[in-house]
Amino acid sequence: MTTNGECAGQVFEFDHNGDAFTRAADDLVDDVQRLLHRDRQAVANIASHIRLIDKTTGAQWWILKMNDNQGHRVRTDV
């Protein structure tokens, strides 16, 4: 979330593939509402951004399938 300038208060996400910031929401409340009322694409985006790393070995895992409590089901390609 930016704190000053013309984008102050807006929430941004960073796209590692395109090395760019994209606006996710107008403000924090809008962002929370977006996360609470997600669609299948939003669940896929969440699943594709989750990475778990073992702090001892450095081994990494990604989400292959994700189901949410609203019935959305997604698979990610790794």
C-alpha positions as CSV (number, residue, x, y, z in Angstrom):
1,M,0.0,0.0,0.0
2,T,1.4,3.4,-1.0
3,T,1.4,6.0,1.7
4,N,1.9,9.2,-0.3
5,G,1.5,10.7,-3.8
6,E,-1.5,10.3,-6.1
7,C,-1.7,6.6,-5.4
8,A,-1.8,7.0,-1.6
9,G,-4.0,4.4,0.1
10,Q,-4.2,2.1,-2.9
11,V,-3.1,-1.5,-2.6
12,F,-0.7,-3.0,-5.1
13,E,0.5,-6.5,-5.9
14,F,3.9,-7.3,-7.4
15,D,4.0,-9.5,-10.5
16,H,7.3,-11.3,-10.5
17,N,6.8,-12.5,-14.0
18,G,6.5,-9.1,-15.5
19,D,8.5,-7.3,-12.8
20,A,5.7,-4.8,-12.4
21,F,3.3,-3.5,-9.7
22,T,-0.4,-3.8,-10.5
23,R,-3.2,-2.1,-8.6
24,A,-5.2,-4.6,-6.6
25,A,-7.6,-2.3,-4.7
26,D,-8.6,1.3,-4.1
27,D,-7.9,1.0,-0.4
28,L,-7.4,-1.5,2.4
29,V,-11.1,-2.1,3.0
30,D,-11.6,-2.7,-0.7
31,D,-8.7,-5.2,-0.7
32,V,-10.1,-7.1,2.3
33,Q,-13.6,-7.2,0.6
34,R,-11.9,-8.5,-2.6
35,L,-10.2,-11.3,-0.7
36,L,-13.4,-12.2,1.2
37,H,-15.5,-12.3,-2.0
38,R,-13.1,-14.1,-4.3
39,D,-13.8,-15.9,-7.5
40,R,-12.1,-18.9,-9.0
41,Q,-9.4,-16.7,-10.6
42,A,-8.6,-15.1,-7.3
43,V,-8.2,-18.5,-5.7
44,A,-5.9,-19.5,-8.5
45,N,-3.8,-16.4,-8.0
46,I,-3.6,-17.0,-4.2
47,A,-2.6,-20.6,-4.8
48,S,0.1,-19.7,-7.4
49,H,1.7,-17.2,-5.0
50,I,2.0,-19.5,-2.0
51,R,5.4,-21.0,-1.5
52,L,6.6,-22.9,1.6
53,I,10.3,-23.2,2.4
54,D,11.9,-25.5,4.9
55,K,14.2,-23.2,6.9
56,T,16.7,-26.0,7.6
57,T,17.0,-27.7,4.2
58,G,15.8,-24.9,1.9
59,A,13.4,-27.4,0.2
60,Q,10.5,-25.6,-1.4
61,W,6.9,-26.6,-2.0
62,W,4.1,-25.0,-4.1
63,I,0.4,-25.5,-4.0
64,L,-0.7,-28.1,-6.6
65,K,-4.5,-28.1,-5.8
66,M,-6.5,-25.7,-3.7
67,N,-10.1,-25.8,-2.5
68,D,-11.7,-23.0,-0.7
69,N,-14.8,-23.0,1.5
70,Q,-16.9,-21.4,-1.2
71,G,-16.5,-24.4,-3.5
72,H,-13.8,-23.0,-5.7
73,R,-11.2,-25.6,-6.9
74,V,-8.0,-24.8,-8.8
75,R,-4.9,-26.6,-9.9
76,T,-1.6,-24.8,-10.5
77,D,1.0,-25.8,-13.0
78,V,4.5,-26.2,-11.5
